[in-house]
C-alpha cells in the first residue's frame, strides 16, 4: 500500500465521511462534485480499498472507511497544530521589540547606529521606541511595557535587571545664567548643598536620591550635610528647563544631556566632588534568553565598543 497521500486527499475523505454526501462535502471544500469524486476514487486506488458505499439511498462508510476515519481526523488535527507552530515561529521572527527611554540617548548618533546594526541582523523584527516619564526610572521594564530600556543607574530592584553601560559622564550643575555661582568656571559641591534642587518624582526612588547627590551630602561635614532642599519636582526635560529659567532651583545633569536644557538663560558648570553618572541599556534578567533582546544588546555592545 502506498503511503504517498496528500493532506488534501485526507481532508476530502474526512469531509465526505462526516457529511455522507458528496455534493454537500464539495460545497464545504469549495471544489466541484465531480472533482471531489475523482479524488476520492484516486485515494481508494492508492489504499487498495473502497472507503464508501455509493448507492441509490446515499453514501455510507465501508469497514475500511470506518477504520480510517479516526486516523484521518487525528492526522488533520496534527497537521493543523503543525501549521500553527510554523506560523508562530514566523511570527516570532517578526516579533516587536519595544525600546523604552525617558531621555533620548543622543550621544553622537548612538541610537540610530544601534538600530541600524540590529535591523541588519534581524530584518523581520519590528522596533518600537517608547518615551517614558521620569516617574518610572526603569523606563518601562518594571511593568513590562518595554523589552529593553535606556536608563540611568542606579535602578530600583536592581537584582531584577542586567545592563550594559553605554556612557559614563561627569555630573554637571545646571543653573540660571543669573545665578551668582554661574560666574565660576567650576564649583565645589559643598557650595551647592544648601541650594534648592529640582528633584525627580518620589516614585523614582534611588534614582531621585542619586540626582540629589544624597551619598555626597552624607560625606559632608557640618551644616552642609543637611538633607536636600527641593525647590520643585520635575518629570521631563521641558519641565526641567522651565523650572530652571523660573529660578525654582538648580539641578545636576549628565554631560551628554546638557544641550537639552541649555537653550537660553541656563548654563552648566563642572562640579568637584561628585561621582560620574552612568547611562545603560537594561533588560529584565528573565528575558536575556529572548533572541531579539539578546540581538539588541549585542548590537549595542558592538556600537559602544567601536565608539
C-alpha positions as CSV (number, residue, x, y, z in Angstrom):
1,X,0.0,0.0,0.0
2,X,1.5,3.3,-1.0
3,X,1.9,6.0,1.7
4,X,2.2,8.9,-0.8
5,X,-1.1,10.5,0.2
6,X,-1.7,14.3,0.2
7,X,-3.2,16.1,3.2
8,X,-5.7,17.5,0.8
9,X,-6.9,13.9,0.0
10,X,-7.3,13.1,3.6
11,X,-9.3,16.2,4.2
12,X,-11.5,15.4,1.3
13,X,-12.1,11.9,2.7
14,X,-12.9,13.2,6.2
15,X,-15.3,15.8,4.9
16,X,-17.3,13.3,2.8
17,X,-17.2,10.8,5.8
18,X,-18.7,13.4,8.1
19,X,-21.3,14.7,5.6
20,X,-22.1,11.3,3.9
21,X,-23.0,13.4,0.9
22,X,-20.6,14.3,-2.0
23,X,-22.4,17.4,-3.1
24,X,-22.5,19.0,0.4
25,X,-18.9,18.0,1.0
26,X,-17.9,19.6,-2.3
27,X,-19.6,22.8,-1.3
28,X,-17.8,22.9,2.1
29,X,-14.5,22.2,0.3
30,X,-15.0,24.7,-2.4
31,X,-14.5,22.2,-5.2
32,X,-16.8,20.7,-7.8
33,X,-18.6,17.5,-7.0
34,X,-17.1,15.6,-10.0
35,X,-13.6,16.7,-9.0
36,X,-14.2,15.5,-5.4
37,X,-15.5,12.2,-6.5
38,X,-12.4,11.8,-8.8
39,X,-10.0,12.5,-5.9
40,X,-11.8,10.0,-3.6
41,X,-11.6,7.3,-6.2
42,X,-7.9,8.0,-6.6
43,X,-7.4,7.8,-2.8
44,X,-9.2,4.4,-2.8
45,X,-7.0,3.1,-5.5
46,X,-3.9,4.2,-3.6
47,X,-5.1,2.5,-0.4
48,X,-6.4,-0.6,-2.3
49,X,-9.8,-0.4,-0.6
50,X,-13.2,1.2,-1.1
51,X,-13.9,3.8,1.6
52,X,-17.6,4.4,0.7
53,X,-20.6,2.5,-0.4
54,X,-22.3,4.6,-3.1
55,X,-25.9,3.6,-3.5
56,X,-29.3,5.0,-4.5
57,X,-30.1,5.7,-0.9
58,X,-26.9,7.7,-0.3
59,X,-23.4,7.3,0.9
60,X,-22.2,5.2,3.8
61,X,-18.7,4.2,5.1
62,X,-17.3,0.8,4.4
63,X,-15.4,-1.1,7.1
64,X,-12.2,0.3,5.7
65,X,-13.6,3.8,5.7
66,X,-14.8,3.5,9.3
67,X,-11.3,2.2,10.3
68,X,-9.5,5.1,8.5
69,X,-11.7,8.0,9.8
70,X,-10.3,8.4,13.4
71,X,-6.8,8.3,12.0
72,X,-7.6,10.8,9.3
73,X,-9.1,13.2,11.9
74,X,-6.0,12.8,14.1
75,X,-3.7,13.5,11.1
76,X,-5.6,16.6,10.2
77,X,-5.6,17.9,13.8
78,X,-1.8,17.2,14.0
79,X,-1.3,19.0,10.7
80,X,-3.3,22.0,11.9
81,X,-1.2,22.2,15.0
82,X,2.0,21.9,13.0
83,X,0.9,24.7,10.7
84,X,0.1,26.8,13.7
85,X,3.6,26.1,15.1
86,X,5.2,27.2,11.9
87,X,3.1,30.4,11.9
88,X,4.1,31.1,15.5
89,X,7.8,30.6,14.6
90,X,7.4,33.0,11.7
91,X,5.6,35.5,13.9
92,X,8.4,35.2,16.5
93,X,10.9,36.3,13.8
94,X,8.7,39.3,13.0
95,X,8.3,40.0,16.7
96,X,8.2,43.5,18.1
97,X,10.9,44.8,20.4
98,X,9.9,47.8,22.5
99,X,12.8,50.1,23.5
100,X,11.9,52.4,26.4
101,X,13.7,55.6,27.3
102,X,13.0,58.6,29.5
103,X,15.7,60.7,27.8
104,X,16.9,60.2,24.2
105,X,20.3,58.6,24.1
106,X,21.7,61.2,21.7
107,X,25.4,60.9,22.3
108,X,26.9,61.0,18.8
109,X,24.1,59.1,17.0
110,X,24.2,56.2,19.4
111,X,20.5,55.2,18.9
112,X,20.5,55.1,15.0
113,X,23.8,53.3,14.9
114,X,22.4,50.5,17.2
115,X,19.2,50.4,15.3
116,X,21.0,50.0,12.0
117,X,23.1,47.1,13.3
118,X,20.2,45.4,15.0
119,X,17.8,45.6,11.9
120,X,20.6,44.3,9.7
121,X,20.8,41.2,11.8
122,X,17.0,40.9,12.4
123,X,15.4,42.3,9.2
124,X,11.9,41.0,10.1
125,X,11.8,42.4,13.6
126,X,9.7,45.5,14.3
127,X,11.5,48.0,16.6
128,X,9.4,50.5,18.5
129,X,10.6,53.4,20.7
130,X,8.5,54.4,23.7
131,X,9.1,57.6,25.6
132,X,8.5,57.2,29.4
133,X,8.1,59.7,32.2
134,X,10.8,60.1,34.8
135,X,8.3,58.8,37.3
136,X,9.4,55.3,36.1
137,X,13.2,55.1,36.5
138,X,13.1,51.7,34.7
139,X,11.6,53.3,31.5
140,X,9.0,50.5,31.2
141,X,11.0,47.5,32.3
142,X,9.3,47.1,35.7
143,X,5.7,46.9,34.3
144,X,6.6,45.1,31.1
145,X,5.8,47.9,28.6
146,X,9.4,47.8,27.4
147,X,11.6,44.9,26.5
148,X,14.9,46.8,26.8
149,X,15.4,50.4,28.0
150,X,17.9,53.1,28.2
151,X,18.1,54.0,31.9
152,X,20.2,55.9,34.4
153,X,21.8,53.9,37.1
154,X,21.1,53.0,39.9
155,X,17.9,51.1,39.2
156,X,15.4,50.2,41.9
157,X,15.1,46.4,42.5
158,X,18.5,46.2,40.7
159,X,18.6,42.4,41.1
160,X,15.8,42.1,38.6
161,X,17.9,43.6,35.8
162,X,21.0,43.2,33.8
163,X,22.6,46.1,32.0
164,X,25.3,47.3,29.6
165,X,26.8,50.8,30.4
166,X,26.8,52.8,27.2
167,X,28.1,56.1,28.7
168,X,29.8,57.2,31.9
169,X,29.8,61.0,32.2
170,X,30.5,63.7,34.8
171,X,27.6,65.2,36.5
172,X,27.3,69.0,35.9
173,X,25.2,71.5,37.6
174,X,22.6,73.4,35.6
175,X,21.5,76.8,36.9
176,X,20.1,80.1,35.6
177,X,22.7,82.2,34.0
178,X,21.8,85.0,36.5
179,X,22.7,82.8,39.5
180,X,25.8,84.0,41.5
181,X,27.6,80.7,41.1
182,X,27.2,80.8,37.3
183,X,30.2,83.2,37.1
184,X,32.5,80.4,38.3
185,X,34.3,78.1,35.9
186,X,34.0,75.1,38.3
187,X,32.0,74.7,41.5
188,X,32.6,72.7,44.6
189,X,29.7,70.5,45.6
190,X,29.8,71.8,49.1
191,X,28.8,75.2,47.7
192,X,25.7,73.8,46.1
193,X,24.5,71.7,49.0
194,X,22.3,74.4,50.5
195,X,20.7,75.4,47.2
196,X,17.1,74.4,46.3
197,X,17.3,71.5,43.9
198,X,15.0,70.2,41.2
199,X,14.1,66.6,42.1
200,X,12.7,63.7,40.2
201,X,9.3,62.4,41.4
202,X,9.4,60.3,44.6
203,X,8.5,57.2,42.5
204,X,12.0,57.4,41.0
205,X,13.3,56.2,44.4
206,X,17.1,55.6,44.4
207,X,17.5,57.5,41.1
208,X,15.9,60.6,42.7
209,X,18.5,60.2,45.5
210,X,21.3,59.9,43.0
211,X,20.5,63.1,41.2
212,X,20.1,64.9,44.6
213,X,23.6,63.6,45.4
214,X,22.5,62.0,48.7
215,X,25.7,60.0,49.1
216,X,27.9,63.0,48.6
217,X,25.8,65.0,51.1
218,X,26.3,62.4,53.8
219,X,30.0,62.7,53.3
220,X,30.0,66.4,54.0
221,X,30.7,68.0,57.4
222,X,28.8,70.4,59.4
223,X,25.7,72.3,58.2
224,X,26.5,71.3,54.6
225,X,25.5,67.7,55.4
226,X,21.8,68.7,55.7
227,X,19.1,66.9,53.6
228,X,18.5,68.5,50.2
229,X,16.1,71.3,49.8
230,X,13.6,70.5,47.0
231,X,12.5,73.6,45.0
232,X,10.3,71.7,42.6
233,X,9.7,68.3,41.2
234,X,10.2,67.6,37.5
235,X,9.2,64.7,35.3
236,X,10.6,65.6,31.9
237,X,13.2,67.7,30.1
238,X,10.9,70.6,29.2
239,X,9.7,70.9,32.9
240,X,13.4,71.0,34.0
241,X,14.2,73.8,31.6
242,X,11.2,75.8,32.6
243,X,11.9,75.4,36.3
244,X,15.5,76.4,35.9
245,X,14.5,79.5,33.9
246,X,11.9,80.4,36.6
247,X,14.6,80.2,39.3
248,X,12.8,77.4,41.2
249,X,16.1,75.5,41.8
250,X,19.2,74.1,40.3
251,X,19.8,70.5,39.2
252,X,22.5,68.0,38.4
253,X,22.7,66.8,34.8
254,X,24.8,64.3,32.8
255,X,27.3,65.9,30.4
256,X,25.6,64.3,27.4
257,X,22.2,65.8,28.4
258,X,23.4,69.3,29.0
259,X,22.5,70.5,25.4
260,X,18.8,69.5,26.1
261,X,18.5,72.2,28.8
262,X,21.0,74.9,27.9
263,X,18.6,76.6,25.4
264,X,18.9,80.1,26.6
265,X,19.0,81.5,30.2
266,X,20.5,78.3,31.5
267,X,24.2,77.3,31.9
268,X,26.0,74.2,33.1
269,X,29.2,74.1,35.1
270,X,31.6,71.2,36.2
271,X,31.2,70.2,39.8
272,X,34.1,69.0,42.0
273,X,33.3,66.2,44.5
274,X,30.7,64.2,42.5
275,X,30.9,60.7,41.2
276,X,30.0,60.3,37.5
277,X,26.7,59.3,36.1
278,X,26.2,56.0,34.2
279,X,23.8,55.6,31.3
280,X,22.9,52.0,30.5
281,X,20.9,49.7,28.3
282,X,19.0,47.5,30.7
283,X,16.7,44.4,30.4
284,X,14.9,42.0,32.7
285,X,17.1,39.0,33.7
286,X,14.4,36.6,32.7
287,X,14.4,38.0,29.2
288,X,18.1,37.6,28.5
289,X,17.4,34.4,26.5
290,X,15.0,36.1,24.1
291,X,16.5,36.3,20.6
292,X,15.5,39.9,20.0
293,X,16.6,41.2,23.4
294,X,19.9,39.4,23.0
295,X,20.3,40.7,19.5
296,X,19.7,44.3,20.5
297,X,22.1,44.1,23.4
298,X,24.7,42.6,21.1
299,X,24.2,45.5,18.6
300,X,24.6,48.0,21.5
301,X,27.8,46.4,22.7
302,X,29.3,46.4,19.2
303,X,28.5,50.0,18.6
304,X,29.7,51.2,22.0
305,X,32.9,49.1,21.8
306,X,33.7,50.7,18.5
307,X,33.0,54.2,19.7
